[in-house]
């Protein structure tokens, strides 16, 4: 079990979403230290949260990083498995 399980919240922890602030466990797949959904440039929940109360709206998740955006052309499982394979090959 991960140490980032949220308690007292109506959300459960999983590797794809991570915990509060996109945190994931030490040995879990991450994108620059954060969960898959936290860095997803098309994460509508993060986009809406960022745009709430602002005049100028963004259409890209502000937590995403352009250098990782190409990974999101593939599904979570494919990228996670490729990363595990690369890590074991080194």
C-alpha positions, 0 to 999 in steps of 0.5 A: 500500500502506498503512503500517499493514500488519501484519508477522509477524502472521497477519492481513492488513491491509484497509480494513474491519478496519484495522491494530493498534488499528483504525488505517487509512491517511490517505486511507481510510474511517474512523469517527472515525479508526478502522476500520469493525470497530473501531467496530462495536457488534456486533463480537463479537471485541472484546466477547469480548476485553473480557469475558475475565476480567471478572465483569460482561459487556458486550454492546456493543463498548466501542470503539463510539461511540453517535453512530455506531451508526446507520451499522451498520444499513447495510453497509460499502460503502454507508456508505463510498461515501456518505462518498466522495460527500459528501467530493467534494461539498464 
